[in-house]
C-alpha cells in the first residue's frame, strides 16, 4: 500500500466527533489499527482513535496534525487526550501497530527484492539481516549466507568429491 495511511481531510458527511463514520470513511491501515484497538482492548472509541492516530506518521495526519486539533475534533479537551495517552499507554500501542504495519507492508517487498538480488549474486546480506532483526523475523539461531548460486553448487560438488574419496 502506498500513499497516506488515512485520508485525514474530513469527509463532508462526517460530523466532528463521529469516530465510527470517520473510520469507515478513512479505511486502509488506519481503520485496521482502530478496529484492532477496539477488538483487542474493548476500550471506548476515543482512546482507540487516538492510538490509531498516534500510529500514523506525522505527515499522514493532515488537518488533525496536532493534539489540540485532534481533541477539538473529538469534542474533548487536550488534557483528556493527554490523560488517555498516559492512562491507556497509547504510545506503546501505537508503536506496536507501527511495527505490525512495517512487517505487513514492507517485509514481503524487502524479501522479494533481496531474494532477486541474492539469486543474481548482488545480495546485501547485512542490510537484509538488519531489517529482519528489526521486524523480529530473524532469530539469533538463523544464519544468512552470502553465496551466489554458483558458489553453493561448487561447494556442494566439492563435498561430494570428498565423500567419494
C-alpha positions in Angstrom: 0.0 0.0 0.0 1.4 3.4 -0.9 0.3 6.9 0.0 -1.2 8.2 3.2 -2.4 5.7 5.8 -5.6 7.7 6.3 -7.4 10.4 4.4 -7.4 12.9 7.2 -9.2 15.6 5.2 -12.5 15.4 6.9 -15.2 13.8 4.7 -18.1 16.1 4.1 -20.7 13.7 5.5 -18.8 13.1 8.8 -19.7 15.3 11.7 -16.9 16.2 14.2 -16.7 13.6 16.9 -18.3 10.8 14.8 -15.4 8.4 15.2 -17.1 5.4 13.6 -18.1 7.3 10.5 -14.7 8.7 10.1 -13.0 5.4 10.5 -15.4 3.9 7.9 -14.6 6.7 5.5 -10.8 6.5 6.1 -10.4 2.8 5.5 -7.0 1.3 5.0 -4.5 0.8 7.7 -6.0 3.5 9.9 -9.2 1.6 10.0 -7.4 -1.7 10.7 -5.5 0.0 13.6 -8.7 1.4 15.1 -10.6 -1.9 14.7 -7.7 -3.8 16.2 -7.6 -1.5 19.2 -11.4 -1.8 19.7 -11.3 -5.6 19.5 -8.1 -6.1 21.5 -8.9 -3.8 24.3 -12.6 -3.2 24.4 -12.0 0.5 25.1 -14.2 3.3 24.1 -13.9 4.8 20.6 -11.9 7.9 21.8 -8.8 6.3 23.2 -8.7 3.8 20.3 -9.0 6.6 17.8 -6.1 8.4 19.4 -4.0 5.3 19.5 -4.6 4.7 15.8 -3.9 8.4 15.1 -0.6 8.1 17.1 0.4 5.2 14.9 0.4 7.4 11.8 3.4 9.3 10.5 3.0 13.0 11.2 2.8 13.7 7.5 -0.3 11.5 7.2 -2.3 13.3 9.9 -3.5 16.0 7.6 -5.8 18.6 9.2 -5.6 16.8 12.5 -1.9 17.4 12.8 -1.8 18.4 16.4 -3.2 17.1 19.7 -5.2 20.3 20.0 -6.9 19.8 16.7 -7.5 16.1 17.4 -9.0 16.9 20.8 -11.2 19.6 19.3 -12.5 17.3 16.6 -13.2 14.5 19.1 -15.0 17.1 21.3 -12.8 16.6 24.3 -10.1 18.8 26.0 -6.5 18.4 25.1 -5.9 17.4 28.7 -8.3 14.5 28.2 -6.3 13.3 25.1 -3.1 13.5 27.2 -4.8 11.7 30.1 -5.9 8.9 27.7 -2.4 8.7 26.3 -0.9 8.1 29.8 -3.6 6.0 31.3 -4.0 3.7 28.4 -0.3 3.7 27.4 -1.4 4.7 23.9 2.2 5.4 22.7 3.1 1.8 23.3 0.0 0.6 21.4 0.9 2.9 18.6 4.4 1.6 18.4 3.1 -2.0 18.2 0.8 -1.0 15.4 3.6 0.7 13.5 5.7 -2.4 13.8 2.8 -4.6 12.6 2.3 -2.3 9.6 6.1 -2.3 8.9 6.1 -6.1 9.0 3.0 -6.5 6.9 3.7 -3.9 4.3 7.4 -3.9 3.9 8.5 -7.5 4.7 7.1 -9.1 1.6 8.6 -6.4 -0.6 12.0 -6.5 1.1 12.0 -10.3 0.8 11.2 -10.2 -2.9 13.8 -7.5 -3.7 16.6 -9.1 -1.7 15.8 -12.6 -3.0 16.1 -11.3 -6.5 19.4 -9.6 -5.6 20.6 -12.8 -3.9 20.0 -15.0 -6.9 21.8 -12.5 -9.1 24.8 -12.5 -6.7 24.1 -9.0 -5.6 22.7 -9.7 -2.1 23.1 -7.0 0.5 23.0 -9.7 3.3 23.9 -7.3 6.1 21.1 -5.0 5.2 18.6 -7.9 4.9 19.8 -9.3 8.2 19.4 -6.0 10.0 15.9 -5.4 8.5 14.8 -8.9 9.6 16.2 -8.4 13.1 14.4 -5.0 13.4 11.0 -6.5 12.5 11.5 -9.6 14.7 11.6 -12.2 12.0 15.3 -13.2 12.3 16.3 -15.1 15.4 19.8 -15.4 16.6 20.0 -19.1 15.6 19.3 -18.3 11.9 22.2 -17.5 9.6 22.1 -15.9 6.2 24.9 -16.9 3.8 26.2 -14.5 1.2 26.9 -17.0 -1.6 25.9 -17.0 -5.2 24.2 -20.0 -6.7 27.5 -20.9 -8.4 29.4 -20.8 -5.2 26.8 -23.0 -3.5 27.0 -25.5 -6.3 30.8 -25.6 -6.3 30.8 -26.1 -2.5 28.2 -28.9 -2.9 30.3 -30.6 -5.6 33.4 -30.3 -3.5 31.6 -32.0 -0.6 30.5 -34.8 -3.0 34.1 -35.3 -4.2 35.4 -35.7 -0.6 32.8 -38.3 0.1 33.8 -40.3 -3.0 37.5 -40.3 -1.9 
